[in-house]
């Protein structure tokens, strides 16, 4: 997975916008590391709900996050806006790898890898991706 491509805005076809909140800052005025995960979540949930509405509801069958890897590349500051680019890197039998780039003023300040599992949340086990979900994800596969 080529991280350098993930730093370029043109790599992404799905976008979510966020605002940097004052509460997102650390003691020295940078966006706090934990806010990076929150921005990722906003973009990821927006994307997954667009691709398959109702899939992040948290009950029955839907998405659970198995792994998130955050690469901190630069500082971001308040006030500002964050553009969250999202793409699908890999589709498995019951999982998908979603890559994201966080941009402020057209500069990438983080890339994030999310491993999502399609699961039966009541029985706490993975299940195969439905064919229509797989087809919807294909449109964002890079």
N, C-alpha and C positions, 0 to 999 in steps of 0.2 A: 504494500500500500504506500504509494508515493506521497509523502507528507508535503513535499514542495508544491505539488499541484493543489493541495488543499488550502494553501495560503493565497491562492488566486481567486478572486471573485467570479471570474468567468467559468470556474469549475462547477458552480452550483446553479441549479435551475429552480430550486424551491427556496423561498425567502420568508422569514418572519422578522418583524421589527420589534425592538424593545427599547425602553428608555433607561438610562443609567440613573438610578435613584441615589439620593444622598446616603440612604441606609446601606447601600452597596459598598461603601468606602471603608478602607482600613484607617488606622491612626495617622498615616502619612499622606492620605489623600488619593491613593490608588484604589481602583476597583479591587475589592477583597477576593481572594482565591475562591471562596465559597460561592460568590455571585456568578462565577464562570459556570458552575454546575447548574445554577438557577436559570441562566440564559439558555444553556443547553436544553434543559428540561422544557422551557417555553417553546423553543423551536422544535424539539422532538415531538412533543404532544400535539402542537399545531399541525405538524407534518403527518403524524400517524392518524389523527382525526380526519384530515383531509383525504388521505389515502383510503381509510376504512373507518367511517364514522361509527362511534360507540366503542371502539376497540381499546380505549384507555380508561374505561369506566371503573375498573378495579374489582369487578365481580364476574363470575362465570368464566367464559373463555375470552382471553385478550392478552395484551402485552404485559410482560414483566421485564425489568432490566436485569441482565445478568452481569454486566461489566460496563464500566465507564472509565475511559482513560483520557485525562486532560493534559494537553501540552500547553504550557504557559510560555508564550513567545514574546510578549511585550506588555507594558502597562497600559491601562485605559483609565480615563479620568472623568469626573463629574464637572460640569454637566455634559451630557452627550447622548448619543443614540447608538444602539447596537443593531447591526444587521446580522442575522443568523442564517447562514447558508446551510442547506441540508441536501445530502445525496445518499443513495444506497450503494454500498460497495460490494456486498455479497449477500446472496439469498441462499439459505440452506433449507433443510427439510422442515425444521421447526424454528429456525432462527434467522435473523437478518443483522448485518453489520451496517450501521448508519454512521456516516462521517459528517462532521459539521465544522464550519469555520465561523469564528466570531470576528466581526469587523467593526471598527470605529473610524470614521473619517477615511474610509476606503483602505484602511490598514488592518491586516490580520493580526489580532493579538492573542488568538488561541485556536488550536484545532482540537477536536474531540472525537474519540471513537466510542460508539455506543453499541453494545451487543444486546439485542432484544430477542426474547424468546416468546413464542406464541404458546400460551399455557392454559391449562384448566386450573384456575386459581383455587377452586374448592378442593380438588384432589392433589394440588401442588405438583403437577407433572406436565412436561411439555407434550404438545400435540402437533401433528403436521399442519403447516400453513394451508388454509383453504385455497383452492385454485383461483378464485376471483381476487383474493388478497395478493397472491403471488403475481398475478397479471398486473394489478395496480402498482405494485412495487417495481415491476420491470421498467416502467416508464421513467424511473429515477435512477436506474442502475448505471453506474459509470465505471 
